[in-house]
Amino acid sequence: MLYYSTNKKAKEASLKEAVVKGLASDKGLFMPSVIRQLPKAFFHNISEMSFQEISFIIAGAFFGEDVEADALKTLVYDALNFDAPVVPVTDRIYSLELFHGPTAAFKDVGARFMARLLGYFIGKERREQVNVLVATSGDTGSAVANGFLGVQGIHVYVLYPKGKVSTIQEKQFTTLGRNITALEINGTFDDCQALVKSAFMDADLNAAMNLTSANSINVARFLPQSFYYFYAYAQMLRQGKGDNLVFCVPSGNFGNLTAGLFAKRMGLPVKRFIAANNRNDVFLQYLQTGQYEPRPSVATIANAMDVGAPSNFARILDLYGDSHEAICAEISGASYSDQQIRQTISSVYQTSDYLLDPHGACGYQALEDGLQADETGVFLETAHPAKFKDTVESVIGKKVIIPDTLKAFMNGKKQSVELPANFEVFKTYLLDQ
Ligand SMILES: *Cc1c(COP(=O)(O)O)cnc(C)c1O
């Protein structure tokens, strides 16, 4: 399948080119040229199917032309060797728990899939080393670093804002060594993202090394995120709750939400979506005014959503032909302050005995506030609450149980390279490697 750029000025790319390059040459984001409708028969059987079985079928719809079926099956089954259960929180609001992977956040899905797909292309052609640059506000770095750890032919540079990620998050990408390098940037997440973007646009760097991104701008990372919307639907159907479903997505760069919009285009019966934001709410502002005005991010306790210029906004616009009206017909928004997030974590813990993380709390609250009488809501619980231990413990006044997978990271020793938020310095550093 070919991939076009949202800016429409670059030549269409093959899947391999889109994955290896990350961003199109005209700075646009790659979009699949075809969004396949899934056959009716698939939806008849879906409630009987496992996460891996469903994912393999959706993966085939996107990647089946470019990857042999048995290789794709191995890749999917290997990447998604954990569950994504839907759990009731109230009688109308369900949590799609996406934190059962190795780094306890949803980004494991896309990162593990992308690492294997890129590894597949590199291995097939014996290409020279590919360097993955990834900017993180916390969870992307851990998922990508762990997803790519030890993959032959790939080196990963994780850029993260010094002092702005939680200790557990930081440990997850600074303790690995091997083909993973952590770059501690004196700046904000937006600075990290800008450095990565500038690197992709820099002629010298691109002449000297193969660079790609593992942020959700990469199609191999964000498209697999559509898998679990289908799986969530399957589970809701099994419980007789498949009608009038509303998915609510705690959003930062909007990769997760965009993957859901793709699922709907492929025929998934979703009524509508809600994008839940923290105080970084440029998308909500866009919905309300029709004006998209990116601005610097502000730090919140849901830090993986601290994004002031969501990179997938271009994909949403493209998907709806730039129509504000069409976008508003399928997506609404909400925004919550740290104080409100804390309040939600506390009240849901007390009344439903369910422990939310600060991101999932935005999702839950937006359903609580926005669900209509005939609707059932599923919010994406994007991370395990233990990843935000300090915040969550201060709210509920109790210790949070840390999953063993996360505990193991805490014993590792942090190794990072500190750099200023300055492109020339960053460039020189990369060229010296
Ligand atoms: C990355 C992340 C988000 C935001 O996802 P986007 O796809 O960037 O919108 C939300 N919650 C958590 C825990 C995350 O790690």
PDBQT file of the ligand as one rigid body, heavy atoms in Angstrom, charges set to zero:
ROOT
HETATM    1  C1  LIG A 501       1.090   9.052  25.419  1.00  0.00    +0.000 C 
HETATM    2  C2  LIG A 501       0.079   8.992  26.483  1.00  0.00    +0.000 A 
HETATM    3  C3  LIG A 501      -1.146   9.639  26.332  1.00  0.00    +0.000 A 
HETATM    4  C4  LIG A 501      -1.463  10.481  25.129  1.00  0.00    +0.000 C 
HETATM    5  O1  LIG A 501      -1.577   9.703  23.966  1.00  0.00    +0.000 OA
HETATM    6  P1  LIG A 501      -1.530  10.420  22.528  1.00  0.00    +0.000 P 
HETATM    7  O2  LIG A 501      -1.611   9.298  21.557  1.00  0.00    +0.000 OA
HETATM    8  O3  LIG A 501      -0.229  11.149  22.456  1.00  0.00    +0.000 OA
HETATM    9  O4  LIG A 501      -2.685  11.329  22.465  1.00  0.00    +0.000 OA
HETATM   10  C5  LIG A 501      -2.093   9.495  27.330  1.00  0.00    +0.000 A 
HETATM   11  N1  LIG A 501      -1.817   8.786  28.447  1.00  0.00    +0.000 NA
HETATM   12  C6  LIG A 501      -0.650   8.168  28.633  1.00  0.00    +0.000 A 
HETATM   13  C7  LIG A 501      -0.418   7.423  29.887  1.00  0.00    +0.000 C 
HETATM   14  C8  LIG A 501       0.338   8.242  27.658  1.00  0.00    +0.000 A 
HETATM   15  O5  LIG A 501       1.486   7.630  27.846  1.00  0.00    +0.000 OA
ENDROOT
TORSDOF 0
